[in-house]
Amino acid sequence: MWFAFEDRDLIAHAPTRSPLHRQQVVLHEFGHLILDDNIKTLHVETSLALIPNVDRSAIHHVLHRRSFTDPGELAAELLADRLATRIMQGTQRLASEHLAFAEVFG
């Protein structure tokens, strides 16, 4: 889930079964962020239930997935696939520099 605040963006996700799955989930949300996607804005009360320690006025909007038949979801997933491919290619080409998703995003 992508939380867009006035001064920063936050991507949160449920635990995943593998690092590769986590990478795809995060890259999918990056896809929305890069595409400036406005799929669905959650009600502020719902957002506060998810992140209760955040000031209500700080929440700009929160986006979440509806379905993969939505054009915005498909575009974000396609971009995520392309980003993942570039990360893997970069890692293979420049393995000596240890360019890896986990080192950048934990």
Residue pairs with C-beta under 8 A, 6 or more apart in sequence:
1 11
1 12
1 13
1 29
1 50
1 62
1 63
1 64
1 65
2 9
2 10
2 11
2 29
2 32
2 33
2 62
2 63
2 64
3 9
3 10
3 11
3 12
3 47
3 51
3 59
3 62
4 33
4 60
4 61
4 62
4 63
5 54
5 58
5 59
5 60
6 58
6 60
7 58
9 33
11 26
11 29
11 30
11 33
12 50
12 51
13 22
13 25
13 26
13 29
16 22
16 25
19 101
19 102
23 84
23 87
23 101
23 105
24 80
24 84
26 105
27 79
27 80
27 83
27 84
28 76
28 77
28 80
29 76
30 79
30 80
30 83
31 37
31 75
31 76
31 77
31 78
31 79
31 80
31 83
32 39
32 63
32 72
32 76
34 79
35 72
35 75
35 76
35 79
37 63
37 72
37 75
37 76
38 61
38 63
38 72
39 63
39 64
39 65
39 66
39 70
39 72
39 73
40 63
40 64
40 66
41 61
41 62
41 63
42 61
42 62
42 63
42 64
44 56
44 59
46 62
47 54
47 59
47 62
48 54
48 56
48 59
50 62
65 73
66 73
67 73
68 74
68 77
87 99
87 100
87 101
90 99
91 99
91 100
